[in-house]
């Protein structure tokens, strides 16, 4: 049996905070908006359910409507995304969905490395 001081240490994990930022031009001047990917993704999913875009919590979602984008723009304003319009909300919607998918892939790859001992 190995002594406690001789045990092999586990590799340390690098965790991404999920914080990102956009520079949004409002009335001709850039405004920096920082956000948390997961927080915005959860807001998006809630609005998708309210708008009837999600069926039975399926990952498949119908295309966003103008009503959905207006609601998202309003919610993003509450998250300090100044001057958010439906067009900006649509862009943020697509970027955040991509960032969330990438984050999930990174998490799964990390878990796979831990399980395999690599």
Secondary structure, DSSP 8 states (H G I E B T S, - for coil): ---GGGS-----------EEEEEEEETTEEEEEEEEHHHHHHHHHHHHHHTT-BSTT-S-B----HHHHHHHHHHHHHTT-TT--HHHHHHHHHHHHHHHHHHHHHHHHHHHHHHHT-
